[in-house]
Amino acid sequence: MRRRAFLKAAGAAALLGAAGAGFRPGSAAADPVWNDLFRQWVPEIFAPLPDPPEHTEAVVVGSGFGAAVAALRLAEAGVSTSVLERGSRWPNDPWREIFTGDDLPDGRGFWHRTSFTGVTKVPMQVADFGGVLDVTSYDGIDVWRAAAVGGGSIVFTGAMIAPERRFFDEIFGGTVAFDEMDRVYYPRVRQMLRLSTMPADIYASAPFTHSRMWDEQVRKAGYQPVPNESIYKWDVVRGELTGATRPSATAGRSNLGNSNGAKYDLNQNYLKAAEDTGRSRIYPGHRVDSIAQDGNGRYVLTVTKLDPTGAVLATRTLTCDRLFLGAGSVGTTDLLVSAQATGGLPHLNEHIGAGWGTNGDAVLGRGESALAGLGQGVASASRVFDDSGMPLTLESWYLPGFPMETGALASLGMAFDPTRARFTYDPARRAATVSWPRKAQDDVVAACRAVDRRIAERAGALFDYGPIGYDANAIFTAHPLGGAVVGKATDNYGRVIGHPGLYVVDGAAVPGSTGTVNPSLTIAALAERNVEAVIRAGR
């Protein structure tokens, strides 16, 4: 029964994706239709965009976890700051569908793509639009990253977990002290983002049946599930259960945004607090194309102003005294590698572009142990750790990409993979690129799959999803890290070596892994630590 349901769901998704293909971009006539629909559904993102000043004391590129921390702490210190974000500033609403879902997505989901193949391997056609998730394809790996005000806090599943000391110390090699992070900066971020574990009443609800069965299976296999702290606003989730708001976090919505604000994303805390100071302003629709330093020591940015359809509204040159790079691992690394290659930042050192990794990401599916509806609640309730081979964590996950029940229990795997790659400059693309070794991904998948199948066998799972292609079949990372590693490309506090006044405050500073856990908490805490040191020193 469950096998038939799975295949039926996969077929339905494929059929719907293909059926929409003739109505989606690829032809010029299709775009105006979709753009008009997006304008009706989310008129807020089509409002006139403000222009940043030609010169600001500090510019922050990006608006994700590290960038948002920098924006707030600089503003609190009295520094006038412009935050430049290429994506839109999406609203929340309790009843409107602001964001699309990843079961039957449209252009609101993706940053200027016309097709997307996710973890289900079902190709979906979408309208070319400035949606919230940028899927960048490199040799050997697809990288998922945010394109919205709020960065990764818009498009992640909400889990925020600190690594164990042993892995942290191995990753950072003494450049950052675990005790300092554990005592000061992890708690600071937890408090700011109101992190908490899933309450018992929500865990017991129907949409989270899969979470309870996942925990039951891992216990039968000899593991003890550990509750995950996450960024969810549980009262909003309760409102979904009682009908007080449109279902989102209880209906498979997370990776492409929660329309009702169920996640306590950065727009509701760090970024709001930064703007409330009156010294920080956020500028959506502003893509930073290049950075350089002039003869006077000021930083020069070439910036393109975009509307959500991708139309270019203006191209400008902006300057600042201090530049904080928070465009994410790929965005920040691309700016630095390109500036080094083209002479814009000639004093960068040999470590620029190096130390990049995928955090060992893999997605897996195993069968349920009883015939029951599993629900599609998206918050991750728990995780287990295994070090019988490559150390790894499996997190309880929802099954993204299907519009109906499948009988599958999904896991997000994160393995402690030592593989690192280097971004280099590609003159033909005028951008940085990377090649990820297939063996590294195969090793990660094999390690995660071995643990997941052991759990399935010991728990009496009814169906093996591997043979039909769901089990660990997506070669991707949602957690890119490295490229401007702390203590190598920068000093121990994110100051870029060779260019005073230039800082890295995002995942590019993290050496390729956060030790079998989601990286967002470490990125934010590291930014808190580093920006505090920069402000204290005055440089």
C-alpha positions in Angstrom: 0.0 0.0 0.0 2.7 2.5 1.0 4.8 1.6 -2.0 1.9 2.3 -4.3 1.2 5.6 -2.4 4.8 6.7 -2.9 4.9 5.9 -6.6 1.5 7.5 -7.0 2.8 10.7 -5.3 6.0 10.7 -7.4 3.9 10.3 -10.6 1.5 13.0 -9.6 4.3 15.4 -8.9 6.1 14.6 -12.2 2.8 15.0 -14.2 2.0 18.3 -12.6 5.5 19.6 -13.2 5.4 18.5 -16.8 1.9 19.8 -17.3 2.9 23.3 -16.3 5.9 23.3 -18.6 4.1 24.9 -21.5 2.8 27.7 -19.3 6.2 28.4 -17.8 9.1 30.4 -19.0 11.1 29.5 -21.9 8.8 31.6 -24.1 8.6 35.4 -23.6 4.8 35.2 -23.5 4.8 33.1 -20.4 6.6 35.6 -18.1 4.1 38.4 -18.1 1.4 36.0 -17.0 3.3 34.7 -14.1 4.7 38.1 -13.2 1.1 39.5 -13.0 0.1 36.7 -10.8 3.0 37.2 -8.4 2.2 40.9 -8.3 -1.4 40.1 -7.3 -0.3 37.5 -4.7 2.6 39.5 -3.1 2.3 43.2 -4.1 4.6 44.2 -1.3 7.7 43.0 -3.1 6.9 45.1 -6.1 6.8 48.4 -4.1 9.4 51.0 -5.2 12.8 50.2 -3.8 14.7 52.8 -1.9 18.2 53.7 -3.0 21.2 53.5 -0.6 23.4 56.5 -0.1 26.5 56.8 -2.3 28.7 56.6 0.7 28.1 54.9 4.0 30.4 54.5 7.0 29.8 50.7 6.8 28.2 48.4 4.3 27.0 44.9 5.1 26.6 42.7 2.0 23.8 40.1 2.6 21.2 39.8 5.4 21.5 36.2 6.7 22.7 35.1 10.1 26.2 36.6 10.1 25.1 39.8 8.2 22.1 40.4 10.5 24.3 40.1 13.6 26.8 42.6 12.1 24.0 45.1 11.1 22.6 45.1 14.6 25.9 45.3 16.6 27.3 48.0 14.3 24.2 50.1 14.6 24.2 49.7 18.4 27.7 51.0 18.4 26.7 54.1 16.6 27.9 53.1 13.1 25.8 54.2 10.1 25.2 51.1 8.1 23.7 50.1 4.7 22.6 46.5 4.3 22.5 45.4 0.7 20.4 42.3 -0.2 19.8 41.1 -3.7 16.6 39.3 -2.8 13.2 40.8 -1.9 11.8 41.6 1.5 8.9 39.2 1.8 6.0 39.9 4.1 4.1 37.5 6.4 0.3 37.0 6.5 -1.8 34.6 8.5 -4.0 33.6 5.5 -2.3 34.5 2.2 0.1 32.2 0.5 3.1 34.5 0.4 5.6 31.7 -0.4 5.2 28.7 -2.6 5.6 25.1 -1.4 8.3 22.7 -2.6 5.6 20.1 -3.5 4.2 22.1 -6.5 6.4 25.2 -6.6 6.3 28.2 -8.7 8.7 31.0 -9.4 8.4 32.5 -5.9 10.5 29.5 -4.8 13.6 30.0 -6.8 16.1 32.7 -7.8 15.8 33.0 -11.6 15.6 29.4 -12.5 13.2 27.8 -15.0 13.5 24.2 -13.5 14.3 22.6 -10.2 15.1 19.0 -9.3 15.1 18.5 -5.6 15.6 15.5 -3.3 12.8 13.6 -4.9 14.5 13.7 -8.3 11.2 14.9 -9.8 11.9 17.8 -12.3 9.7 20.8 -11.8 9.2 23.6 -14.3 8.9 27.1 -12.7 8.7 30.7 -13.9 11.9 32.7 -14.0 11.5 35.0 -11.0 13.4 36.4 -8.1 12.3 33.7 -5.6 13.8 32.9 -2.3 16.1 29.9 -3.0 19.2 30.2 -5.3 20.2 26.7 -6.5 23.7 27.1 -8.0 25.1 24.1 -9.9 28.8 23.4 -9.8 30.8 20.5 -11.0 29.8 17.6 -8.7 27.4 19.5 -6.4 24.3 21.7 -6.3 24.5 24.4 -3.7 21.2 25.7 -2.1 21.4 29.2 -0.7 19.1 32.0 0.2 18.1 35.1 -1.9 15.8 37.1 0.4 16.0 39.6 3.2 16.6 37.4 6.2 18.9 35.0 4.3 19.0 31.4 5.4 16.5 32.0 8.2 13.7 32.2 5.5 14.6 28.9 3.7 15.8 26.5 6.4 14.0 24.0 8.5 14.7 25.9 11.7 17.1 23.6 13.7 19.9 25.4 15.5 22.4 23.2 17.3 25.9 23.7 18.7 28.6 21.1 17.8 30.3 19.0 20.4 33.6 20.4 21.7 35.7 17.6 20.2 34.5 18.4 16.7 34.5 22.2 17.2 38.2 22.1 18.3 39.2 19.9 15.4 37.4 22.2 12.9 38.8 25.5 14.2 42.2 24.2 15.3 42.5 26.7 18.2 41.6 29.9 16.3 38.3 30.1 18.2 37.9 28.9 21.8 35.0 26.5 22.3 34.7 27.6 26.0 34.2 31.3 24.9 31.5 30.3 22.4 29.8 28.0 24.8 29.8 30.5 27.7 29.0 33.7 25.9 28.1 33.6 22.2 26.0 30.5 21.7 23.7 31.6 24.7 23.5 35.1 23.3 22.2 33.9 20.0 19.8 31.4 21.6 18.3 34.2 23.7 18.0 36.5 20.8 16.3 33.9 18.6 14.2 32.4 21.4 15.4 28.9 20.6 13.4 26.0 22.2 12.6 22.4 21.7 9.2 21.2 20.4 6.5 21.3 23.1 4.8 18.1 24.0 1.4 19.1 22.7 2.8 19.8 19.2 4.9 16.7 19.2 1.7 14.7 20.0 -0.3 16.3 17.2 -1.2 14.5 13.9 1.1 16.5 11.6 4.1 15.2 13.7 3.1 11.6 13.7 6.2 11.0 11.5 8.4 12.6 14.3 7.1 10.2 16.9 7.5 7.2 14.6 11.0 8.3 13.7 11.9 8.5 17.4 10.3 5.1 18.0 12.3 3.5 15.3 15.7 4.9 16.4 14.9 3.7 20.0 14.3 0.2 18.7 17.7 0.4 16.9 19.4 1.3 20.2 19.7 5.1 19.9 18.3 7.7 22.2 16.9 10.7 20.3 18.0 14.1 21.5 15.5 17.0 21.2 16.4 19.7 18.7 16.3 23.4 19.5 14.7 25.4 16.7 13.6 28.8 15.7 9.8 28.1 15.5 7.1 30.2 17.1 5.1 27.4 18.6 2.0 29.6 19.2 1.8 30.1 15.5 2.1 26.4 14.9 -0.7 25.9 17.5 -2.8 28.4 15.6 -2.4 26.2 12.5 -3.7 23.2 14.4 -6.7 25.1 15.7 -7.5 26.8 12.4 -6.5 30.3 13.5 -4.1 30.6 10.6 -3.4 29.0 7.2 -1.4 25.7 7.6 2.3 26.2 6.8 4.7 24.5 9.3 2.2 21.7 9.7 1.7 21.3 5.9 5.2 20.7 4.5 6.1 24.4 4.2 9.6 25.5 5.3 12.3 25.2 2.7 10.8 27.9 0.6 9.4 30.0 3.4 6.6 30.1 6.0 3.9 32.5 4.8 2.4 33.0 8.3 5.7 33.8 10.0 5.8 30.4 11.9 9.6 30.7 11.9 11.1 33.5 14.1 13.3 34.6 11.2 15.8 37.3 11.2 13.3 40.0 10.0 11.6 39.6 13.4 14.7 40.0 15.6 18.2 41.0 14.6 17.2 42.9 11.4 14.2 44.6 13.1 16.3 45.6 16.0 19.0 47.0 13.7 16.5 49.2 11.9 14.9 50.3 15.1 18.2 52.0 16.1 17.7 54.4 13.2 21.3 53.8 12.1 20.9 50.8 9.9 18.8 50.5 6.8 18.1 47.5 4.6 18.0 47.8 0.8 16.3 44.8 -0.9 16.9 44.3 -4.6 20.5 45.4 -4.6 23.0 42.8 -5.9 26.7 43.5 -5.2 28.5 42.5 -8.4 32.1 43.4 -7.5 34.2 44.9 -4.7 37.5 46.8 -4.7 39.6 49.1 -2.6 40.6 52.5 -3.9 43.8 54.5 -3.3 42.3 56.3 -0.4 41.5 53.0 1.5 37.7 53.2 0.8 35.8 50.2 -0.5 34.1 50.5 -3.9 31.1 48.4 -4.7 29.5 47.9 -8.1 25.8 47.3 -7.4 22.9 46.4 -9.7 19.3 47.3 -8.6 16.8 44.7 -9.6 13.1 44.3 -9.5 11.6 40.9 -8.6 11.2 40.0 -12.3 15.0 40.4 -12.8 14.7 43.7 -14.7 17.7 45.9 -14.1 16.5 49.2 -12.7 20.0 50.8 -12.2 23.7 50.2 -11.9 25.6 52.3 -9.4 28.9 52.6 -7.7 28.8 52.9 -3.9 31.6 53.4 -1.4 32.1 52.8 2.3 34.9 53.0 4.9 34.3 49.5 6.3 32.9 46.5 4.4 31.4 43.5 6.1 30.8 40.5 3.8 27.8 38.4 4.8 26.6 37.1 1.5 26.9 33.5 2.5 29.8 31.1 1.9 29.4 31.1 -1.9 28.5 34.8 -2.3 31.3 36.1 -0.1 33.8 33.7 -1.6 32.8 34.7 -5.1 33.3 38.4 -4.4 36.7 37.8 -2.8 38.1 35.3 -5.4 36.9 37.6 -8.3 38.4 40.7 -6.7 41.7 38.9 -6.2 41.8 37.7 -9.8 40.8 41.0 -11.4 43.0 43.2 -9.2 40.3 44.9 -7.2 41.8 43.5 -3.9 45.4 42.8 -4.8 46.7 42.1 -1.3 44.5 39.1 -0.5 46.5 36.0 0.5 46.7 32.5 -0.8 44.0 31.2 1.4 41.2 33.0 -0.4 38.8 30.5 -1.9 40.2 27.5 0.1 38.7 25.4 2.9 35.3 25.0 1.3 33.0 22.1 2.3 29.4 20.9 2.2 28.9 20.1 6.0 28.5 16.5 4.9 24.8 16.9 3.8 22.7 13.9 2.7 18.9 13.3 2.6 17.5 9.8 3.3 14.2 8.0 3.5 13.2 4.8 5.2 9.8 3.1 5.5 7.4 3.5 8.4 6.8 0.6 10.8 3.0 0.7 10.7 0.4 1.7 8.2 -0.6 5.1 9.5 -0.8 8.7 8.2 2.5 10.4 9.1 1.7 14.1 8.6 3.9 16.8 7.2 5.0 18.9 10.1 8.3 20.4 9.2 10.0 21.3 12.5 12.7 18.8 13.3 11.9 17.2 16.7 15.1 15.2 17.3 18.4 13.8 16.2 20.7 10.8 16.8 24.5 10.6 16.6 26.5 7.7 15.4 30.3 7.3 15.3 30.5 3.6 14.3 32.1 4.8 11.0 32.3 8.3 9.8 30.8 10.4 12.6 27.4 11.7 11.6 24.1 12.9 12.8 20.6 12.0 11.5 17.9 14.5 12.1 14.2 13.8 12.0 12.9 15.5 8.9 9.7 15.9 6.9 9.5 14.6 3.3 9.9 17.6 1.0 8.5 17.7 -2.5 5.4 15.5 -2.3 1.8 16.7 -2.1 0.5 13.6 -0.4 1.3 10.8 2.1 4.1 8.4 1.0 4.8 6.2 4.1 8.4 7.4 4.2 10.3 8.7 7.2 12.9 11.2 6.1 16.2 12.1 7.7 18.7 14.9 7.1 22.2 13.4 7.5 25.2 15.5 8.3 28.5 13.7 8.3 31.9 14.8 9.6 33.5 14.8 6.2 37.1 16.1 6.0 37.0 16.8 2.3 37.8 20.4 1.3 37.7 22.1 -2.1 38.9 25.5 -3.4 37.0 28.1 -5.4 39.0 29.5 -8.3 38.2 32.2 -10.8 36.7 31.3 -14.2 37.3 34.2 -16.7 34.7 32.9 -19.1 32.0 33.1 -16.5 33.6 36.1 -14.7 32.8 34.4 -11.5 34.3 31.9 -9.0 33.7 28.2 -9.5 34.4 25.0 -7.6 34.7 21.3 -8.4 33.4 18.9 -5.7 34.8 15.3 -5.8 32.1 12.7 -6.4 34.0 10.2 -4.1 33.5 12.6 -1.2 29.8 12.7 -1.7 29.6 9.0 -2.2 31.4 8.4 1.1 29.0 10.7 2.9 26.0 9.1 1.4 27.3 5.6 2.2 28.0 6.4 5.8 24.5 8.0 6.3 22.8 5.3 4.4 24.4 2.5 6.5 23.1 4.0 9.7 19.6 4.7 8.3 19.3 1.2 6.9 20.4 -0.3 10.2 17.7 1.7 11.9 15.1 0.5 9.3 16.1 -3.1 9.7 16.1 -3.1 13.5 12.8 -1.2 13.6 11.0 -3.4 11.1 10.4 -0.8 8.4 7.9 -1.9 5.9 9.5 -0.6 2.8 13.0 0.2 1.5 13.1 3.4 -0.5 16.6 2.9 -1.8 15.7 0.8 -4.9 13.3 3.3 -6.3 15.7 6.2 -6.0 14.6 8.3 -3.1 17.2 7.2 -0.6 20.1 9.7 -0.5 19.8 10.5 -4.2 20.3 14.3 -4.2 23.9 15.5 -4.7 23.5 18.9 -3.0 24.4 20.9 0.1 22.1 23.3 1.9 25.0 24.2 4.3 28.0 25.5 2.2 30.8 26.6 4.4 34.3 28.0 4.0 36.2 29.9 1.2 37.5 32.7 3.5 38.4 30.7 6.6 39.0 32.4 9.9 42.7 32.2 11.0 43.8 31.8 7.3 42.2 34.1 4.9 41.3 36.4 7.8 42.8 36.9 11.3 41.2 35.1 14.2 38.3 37.6 14.3 37.3 37.8 10.6 39.5 40.7 9.6 40.6 40.0 6.0 44.3 39.8 5.8 45.9 42.4 3.4 42.9 44.8 3.4 42.2 46.7 6.6 38.5 47.5 7.1 37.3 44.4 5.2 35.6 41.6 7.2 34.0 38.2 6.7 31.0 37.6 9.0 29.2 34.6 7.5 29.7 30.9 6.8 32.7 31.6 4.5 34.7 32.0 7.7 33.8 28.4 8.9 36.2 25.7 7.8 33.9 23.5 5.7 31.9 21.9 8.5 30.2 22.5 11.9 30.8 19.0 13.1 27.6 17.0 12.2 25.1 19.7 13.1 23.3 22.5 11.3 25.7 25.5 11.0 23.3 28.5 11.5 23.9 28.8 15.3 27.7 28.6 14.9 27.6 31.2 12.1 25.6 33.7 14.1 27.6 33.1 17.3 30.9 33.5 15.5 29.7 36.7 14.0 28.7 37.9 17.5 32.2 37.2 18.8 34.0 38.7 15.8 32.0 41.8 15.4 32.2 42.5 19.1 36.0 42.3 18.9 36.1 44.6 15.9 33.9 47.2 17.6 35.9 47.0 20.8 39.2 47.4 19.0 37.9 50.1 16.7 39.1 48.3 13.6 
